[in-house]
């Protein structure tokens, strides 16, 4: 039989995951970015 093997799941290395998490952790929460002020 000629068939293609299933795709392999490859996890990112812990070093890359930490580098990706740092900018995310330094950003404000989405609900804190919105300011609501009373209308004039």
PQR file of N, CA, C, O and H, with PARSE charges and radii, in Angstrom:
ATOM      1  N   UNK A   1       0.830  -1.185   0.000 -0.4000 1.5000
ATOM      2  CA  UNK A   1       0.000   0.000   0.000 -0.0000 2.0000
ATOM      3  C   UNK A   1       0.870   1.242   0.000  0.5500 1.7000
ATOM      4  O   UNK A   1       1.866   1.318   0.719 -0.5500 1.4000
ATOM      5  N   UNK A   2       0.497   2.182  -0.786 -0.4000 1.5000
ATOM      6  CA  UNK A   2       1.183   3.467  -0.798 -0.0000 2.0000
ATOM      7  C   UNK A   2       0.255   4.504  -0.176  0.5500 1.7000
ATOM      8  O   UNK A   2      -0.780   4.855  -0.743 -0.5500 1.4000
ATOM      9  H   UNK A   2      -0.313   2.120  -1.370  0.4000 1.0000
ATOM     10  N   UNK A   3       0.636   4.973   0.970 -0.4000 1.5000
ATOM     11  CA  UNK A   3      -0.170   6.000   1.627 -0.0000 2.0000
ATOM     12  C   UNK A   3       0.747   6.961   2.374  0.5500 1.7000
ATOM     13  O   UNK A   3       1.890   6.635   2.693 -0.5500 1.4000
ATOM     14  H   UNK A   3       1.476   4.688   1.431  0.4000 1.0000
ATOM     15  N   UNK A   4       0.228   8.132   2.640 -0.4000 1.5000
ATOM     16  CA  UNK A   4       0.984   9.141   3.364 -0.0000 2.0000
ATOM     17  C   UNK A   4       0.785   8.917   4.856  0.5500 1.7000
ATOM     18  O   UNK A   4      -0.347   8.730   5.302 -0.5500 1.4000
ATOM     19  H   UNK A   4      -0.701   8.397   2.381  0.4000 1.0000
ATOM     20  N   UNK A   5       1.859   8.932   5.635 -0.4000 1.5000
ATOM     21  CA  UNK A   5       1.705   8.753   7.080 -0.0000 2.0000
ATOM     22  C   UNK A   5       0.995   9.965   7.689  0.5500 1.7000
ATOM     23  O   UNK A   5       1.041  11.053   7.116 -0.5500 1.4000
ATOM     24  H   UNK A   5       2.779   9.084   5.273  0.4000 1.0000
ATOM     25  N   UNK A   6       0.353   9.797   8.819 -0.4000 1.5000
ATOM     26  CA  UNK A   6      -0.322  10.930   9.455 -0.0000 2.0000
ATOM     27  C   UNK A   6       0.683  11.992   9.895  0.5500 1.7000
ATOM     28  O   UNK A   6       1.844  11.692  10.172 -0.5500 1.4000
ATOM     29  H   UNK A   6       0.316   8.913   9.285  0.4000 1.0000
ATOM     30  N   UNK A   7       0.220  13.225   9.953 -0.4000 1.5000
ATOM     31  CA  UNK A   7       1.092  14.325  10.368 -0.0000 2.0000
ATOM     32  C   UNK A   7       1.499  14.142  11.821  0.5500 1.7000
ATOM     33  O   UNK A   7       0.729  13.645  12.642 -0.5500 1.4000
ATOM     34  H   UNK A   7      -0.723  13.469   9.729  0.4000 1.0000
ATOM     35  N   UNK A   8       2.721  14.552  12.119 -0.4000 1.5000
ATOM     36  CA  UNK A   8       3.213  14.455  13.489 -0.0000 2.0000
ATOM     37  C   UNK A   8       2.974  15.774  14.209  0.5500 1.7000
ATOM     38  O   UNK A   8       3.130  16.845  13.622 -0.5500 1.4000
ATOM     39  H   UNK A   8       3.346  14.955  11.452  0.4000 1.0000
ATOM     40  N   UNK A   9       2.599  15.699  15.466 -0.4000 1.5000
ATOM     41  CA  UNK A   9       2.439  16.892  16.285 -0.0000 2.0000
ATOM     42  C   UNK A   9       3.790  17.228  16.890  0.5500 1.7000
ATOM     43  O   UNK A   9       4.412  16.402  17.558 -0.5500 1.4000
ATOM     44  H   UNK A   9       2.472  14.829  15.943  0.4000 1.0000
ATOM     45  N   UNK A  10       4.230  18.442  16.649 -0.4000 1.5000
ATOM     46  CA  UNK A  10       5.524  18.875  17.177 -0.0000 2.0000
ATOM     47  C   UNK A  10       5.272  20.034  18.130  0.5500 1.7000
ATOM     48  O   UNK A  10       4.688  21.045  17.738 -0.5500 1.4000
ATOM     49  H   UNK A  10       3.725  19.113  16.106  0.4000 1.0000
ATOM     50  N   UNK A  11       5.701  19.898  19.355 -0.4000 1.5000
ATOM     51  CA  UNK A  11       5.539  20.959  20.341 -0.0000 2.0000
ATOM     52  C   UNK A  11       6.699  21.932  20.234  0.5500 1.7000
ATOM     53  O   UNK A  11       7.821  21.555  19.895 -0.5500 1.4000
ATOM     54  H   UNK A  11       6.176  19.078  19.673  0.4000 1.0000
ATOM     55  N   UNK A  12       6.407  23.191  20.529 -0.4000 1.5000
ATOM     56  CA  UNK A  12       7.464  24.195  20.558 -0.0000 2.0000
ATOM     57  C   UNK A  12       8.350  23.936  21.771  0.5500 1.7000
ATOM     58  O   UNK A  12       7.899  23.403  22.784 -0.5500 1.4000
ATOM     59  H   UNK A  12       5.495  23.497  20.804  0.4000 1.0000
ATOM     60  N   UNK A  13       9.600  24.317  21.651 -0.4000 1.5000
ATOM     61  CA  UNK A  13      10.511  24.113  22.775 -0.0000 2.0000
ATOM     62  C   UNK A  13      10.120  25.039  23.925  0.5500 1.7000
ATOM     63  O   UNK A  13       9.557  26.106  23.680 -0.5500 1.4000
ATOM     64  H   UNK A  13       9.966  24.750  20.827  0.4000 1.0000
ATOM     65  N   UNK A  14      10.398  24.663  25.158 -0.4000 1.5000
ATOM     66  CA  UNK A  14      10.060  25.519  26.301 -0.0000 2.0000
ATOM     67  C   UNK A  14      10.681  26.907  26.194  0.5500 1.7000
ATOM     68  O   UNK A  14      10.081  27.892  26.625 -0.5500 1.4000
ATOM     69  H   UNK A  14      10.855  23.796  25.357  0.4000 1.0000
ATOM     70  N   UNK A  15      11.883  26.988  25.620 -0.4000 1.5000
ATOM     71  CA  UNK A  15      12.555  28.282  25.462 -0.0000 2.0000
ATOM     72  C   UNK A  15      11.724  29.205  24.575  0.5500 1.7000
ATOM     73  O   UNK A  15      11.564  30.384  24.893 -0.5500 1.4000
ATOM     74  H   UNK A  15      12.370  26.188  25.270  0.4000 1.0000
ATOM     75  N   UNK A  16      11.199  28.688  23.476 -0.4000 1.5000
ATOM     76  CA  UNK A  16      10.389  29.508  22.578 -0.0000 2.0000
ATOM     77  C   UNK A  16       9.060  29.877  23.217  0.5500 1.7000
ATOM     78  O   UNK A  16       8.546  30.972  22.987 -0.5500 1.4000
ATOM     79  H   UNK A  16      11.329  27.731  23.218  0.4000 1.0000
ATOM     80  N   UNK A  17       8.499  28.983  24.013 -0.4000 1.5000
ATOM     81  CA  UNK A  17       7.221  29.276  24.664 -0.0000 2.0000
ATOM     82  C   UNK A  17       7.387  30.393  25.693  0.5500 1.7000
ATOM     83  O   UNK A  17       6.498  31.233  25.834 -0.5500 1.4000
ATOM     84  H   UNK A  17       8.916  28.093  24.200  0.4000 1.0000
ATOM     85  N   UNK A  18       8.507  30.418  26.410 -0.4000 1.5000
ATOM     86  CA  UNK A  18       8.757  31.478  27.388 -0.0000 2.0000
ATOM     87  C   UNK A  18       8.939  32.806  26.671  0.5500 1.7000
ATOM     88  O   UNK A  18       8.414  33.828  27.113 -0.5500 1.4000
ATOM     89  H   UNK A  18       9.230  29.736  26.294  0.4000 1.0000
ATOM     90  N   UNK A  19       9.681  32.800  25.564 -0.4000 1.5000
ATOM     91  CA  UNK A  19       9.889  34.043  24.813 -0.0000 2.0000
ATOM     92  C   UNK A  19       8.577  34.588  24.275  0.5500 1.7000
ATOM     93  O   UNK A  19       8.410  35.805  24.191 -0.5500 1.4000
ATOM     94  H   UNK A  19      10.107  31.970  25.205  0.4000 1.0000
ATOM     95  N   UNK A  20       7.647  33.726  23.911 -0.4000 1.5000
ATOM     96  CA  UNK A  20       6.349  34.176  23.406 -0.0000 2.0000
ATOM     97  C   UNK A  20       5.456  34.661  24.540  0.5500 1.7000
ATOM     98  O   UNK A  20       4.598  35.516  24.319 -0.5500 1.4000
ATOM     99  H   UNK A  20       7.782  32.738  23.980  0.4000 1.0000
ATOM    100  N   UNK A  21       5.637  34.138  25.745 -0.4000 1.5000
ATOM    101  CA  UNK A  21       4.773  34.496  26.869 -0.0000 2.0000
ATOM    102  C   UNK A  21       5.134  35.847  27.474  0.5500 1.7000
ATOM    103  O   UNK A  21       4.262  36.520  28.023 -0.5500 1.4000
ATOM    104  H   UNK A  21       6.333  33.443  25.924  0.4000 1.0000
ATOM    105  N   UNK A  22       6.383  36.256  27.390 -0.4000 1.5000
ATOM    106  CA  UNK A  22       6.807  37.507  28.025 -0.0000 2.0000
ATOM    107  C   UNK A  22       6.066  38.721  27.454  0.5500 1.7000
ATOM    108  O   UNK A  22       5.533  39.503  28.241 -0.5500 1.4000
ATOM    109  H   UNK A  22       7.091  35.709  26.944  0.4000 1.0000
ATOM    110  N   UNK A  23       6.002  38.924  26.129 -0.4000 1.5000
ATOM    111  CA  UNK A  23       5.245  40.084  25.628 -0.0000 2.0000
ATOM    112  C   UNK A  23       3.762  40.000  25.972  0.5500 1.7000
ATOM    113  O   UNK A  23       3.129  41.026  26.218 -0.5500 1.4000
ATOM    114  H   UNK A  23       6.434  38.288  25.490  0.4000 1.0000
ATOM    115  N   UNK A  24       3.212  38.822  25.992 -0.4000 1.5000
ATOM    116  CA  UNK A  24       1.798  38.659  26.327 -0.0000 2.0000
ATOM    117  C   UNK A  24       1.554  39.042  27.779  0.5500 1.7000
ATOM    118  O   UNK A  24       0.544  39.674  28.088 -0.5500 1.4000
ATOM    119  H   UNK A  24       3.726  37.988  25.792  0.4000 1.0000
ATOM    120  N   UNK A  25       2.451  38.675  28.664 -0.4000 1.5000
ATOM    121  CA  UNK A  25       2.286  38.977  30.084 -0.0000 2.0000
ATOM    122  C   UNK A  25       2.448  40.464  30.362  0.5500 1.7000
ATOM    123  O   UNK A  25       1.877  40.968  31.329 -0.5500 1.4000
ATOM    124  H   UNK A  25       3.272  38.162  28.414  0.4000 1.0000
ATOM    125  N   UNK A  26       3.217  41.186  29.537 -0.4000 1.5000
ATOM    126  CA  UNK A  26       3.435  42.606  29.786 -0.0000 2.0000
ATOM    127  C   UNK A  26       2.331  43.477  29.203  0.5500 1.7000
ATOM    128  O   UNK A  26       2.265  44.663  29.526 -0.5500 1.4000
ATOM    129  H   UNK A  26       3.681  40.777  28.751  0.4000 1.0000
ATOM    130  N   UNK A  27       1.459  42.932  28.356 -0.4000 1.5000
ATOM    131  CA  UNK A  27       0.343  43.696  27.803 -0.0000 2.0000
ATOM    132  C   UNK A  27      -0.783  43.771  28.820  0.5500 1.7000
ATOM    133  O   UNK A  27      -1.006  42.824  29.574 -0.5500 1.4000
ATOM    134  H   UNK A  27       1.513  41.969  28.093  0.4000 1.0000
ATOM    135  N   UNK A  28      -1.499  44.902  28.844 -0.4000 1.5000
ATOM    136  CA  UNK A  28      -2.639  44.975  29.767 -0.0000 2.0000
ATOM    137  C   UNK A  28      -3.752  44.025  29.343  0.5500 1.7000
ATOM    138  O   UNK A  28      -3.851  43.636  28.179 -0.5500 1.4000
ATOM    139  H   UNK A  28      -1.318  45.671  28.231  0.4000 1.0000
ATOM    140  N   UNK A  29      -4.568  43.668  30.292 -0.4000 1.5000
ATOM    141  CA  UNK A  29      -5.702  42.796  30.001 -0.0000 2.0000
ATOM    142  C   UNK A  29      -6.616  43.487  28.991  0.5500 1.7000
ATOM    143  O   UNK A  29      -6.725  44.714  29.004 -0.5500 1.4000
ATOM    144  H   UNK A  29      -4.488  43.984  31.238  0.4000 1.0000
ATOM    145  N   UNK A  30      -7.275  42.723  28.114 -0.4000 1.5000
ATOM    146  CA  UNK A  30      -8.155  43.348  27.118 -0.0000 2.0000
ATOM    147  C   UNK A  30      -9.244  44.226  27.733  0.5500 1.7000
ATOM    148  O   UNK A  30      -9.587  45.265  27.169 -0.5500 1.4000
ATOM    149  H   UNK A  30      -7.187  41.727  28.103  0.4000 1.0000
ATOM    150  N   UNK A  31      -9.790  43.825  28.881 -0.4000 1.5000
ATOM    151  CA  UNK A  31     -10.851  44.635  29.476 -0.0000 2.0000
ATOM    152  C   UNK A  31     -10.311  45.892  30.141  0.5500 1.7000
ATOM    153  O   UNK A  31     -11.090  46.781  30.486 -0.5500 1.4000
ATOM    154  H   UNK A  31      -9.511  42.981  29.339  0.4000 1.0000
ATOM    155  N   UNK A  32      -9.020  45.989  30.326 -0.4000 1.5000
ATOM    156  CA  UNK A  32      -8.437  47.196  30.919 -0.0000 2.0000
ATOM    157  C   UNK A  32      -8.024  48.203  29.856  0.5500 1.7000
ATOM    158  O   UNK A  32      -7.678  49.334  30.198 -0.5500 1.4000
ATOM    159  H   UNK A  32      -8.388  45.267  30.045  0.4000 1.0000
ATOM    160  N   UNK A  33      -8.046  47.840  28.597 -0.4000 1.5000
ATOM    161  CA  UNK A  33      -7.665  48.759  27.528 -0.0000 2.0000
ATOM    162  C   UNK A  33      -8.795  49.720  27.180  0.5500 1.7000
ATOM    163  O   UNK A  33      -8.550  50.779  26.600 -0.5500 1.4000
ATOM    164  H   UNK A  33      -8.327  46.922  28.319  0.4000 1.0000
ATOM    165  N   UNK A  34     -10.016  49.368  27.522 -0.4000 1.5000
ATOM    166  CA  UNK A  34     -11.179  50.157  27.150 -0.0000 2.0000
ATOM    167  C   UNK A  34     -11.557  51.081  28.298  0.5500 1.7000
ATOM    168  O   UNK A  34     -11.772  50.635  29.424 -0.5500 1.4000
ATOM    169  H   UNK A  34     -10.215  48.508  27.993  0.4000 1.0000
ATOM    170  N   UNK A  35     -11.635  52.366  28.001 -0.4000 1.5000
ATOM    171  CA  UNK A  35     -12.070  53.327  29.017 -0.0000 2.0000
ATOM    172  C   UNK A  35     -13.468  53.792  28.670  0.5500 1.7000
ATOM    173  O   UNK A  35     -13.753  54.130  27.521 -0.5500 1.4000
ATOM    174  H   UNK A  35     -11.460  52.729  27.086  0.4000 1.0000
ATOM    175  N   UNK A  36     -14.325  53.807  29.650 -0.4000 1.5000
ATOM    176  CA  UNK A  36     -15.693  54.284  29.463 -0.0000 2.0000
ATOM    177  C   UNK A  36     -15.831  55.580  30.234  0.5500 1.7000
ATOM    178  O   UNK A  36     -15.596  55.626  31.442 -0.5500 1.4000
ATOM    179  H   UNK A  36     -14.093  53.532  30.583  0.4000 1.0000
ATOM    180  N   UNK A  37     -16.215  56.637  29.526 -0.4000 1.5000
ATOM    181  CA  UNK A  37     -16.406  57.935  30.170 -0.0000 2.0000
ATOM    182  C   UNK A  37     -17.836  58.390  29.920  0.5500 1.7000
ATOM    183  O   UNK A  37     -18.408  58.083  28.874 -0.5500 1.4000
ATOM    184  H   UNK A  37     -16.406  56.600  28.545  0.4000 1.0000
ATOM    185  N   UNK A  38     -18.418  59.116  30.864 -0.4000 1.5000
ATOM    186  CA  UNK A  38     -19.791  59.583  30.660 -0.0000 2.0000
ATOM    187  C   UNK A  38     -19.856  60.593  29.517  0.5500 1.7000
ATOM    188  O   UNK A  38     -18.919  61.360  29.300 -0.5500 1.4000
ATOM    189  H   UNK A  38     -17.953  59.366  31.713  0.4000 1.0000
ATOM    190  N   UNK A  39     -20.964  60.583  28.797 -0.4000 1.5000
ATOM    191  CA  UNK A  39     -21.158  61.527  27.698 -0.0000 2.0000
ATOM    192  C   UNK A  39     -21.341  62.940  28.216  0.5500 1.7000
ATOM    193  O   UNK A  39     -21.714  63.146  29.372 -0.5500 1.4000
ATOM    194  H   UNK A  39     -21.725  59.960  28.974  0.4000 1.0000
ATOM    195  N   UNK A  40     -21.079  63.908  27.360 -0.4000 1.5000
ATOM    196  CA  UNK A  40     -21.214  65.309  27.788 -0.0000 2.0000
ATOM    197  C   UNK A  40     -22.525  65.889  27.342  0.5500 1.7000
ATOM    198  O   UNK A  40     -22.809  67.056  27.613 -0.5500 1.4000
ATOM    199  H   UNK A  40     -20.776  63.741  26.422  0.4000 1.0000
TER
END
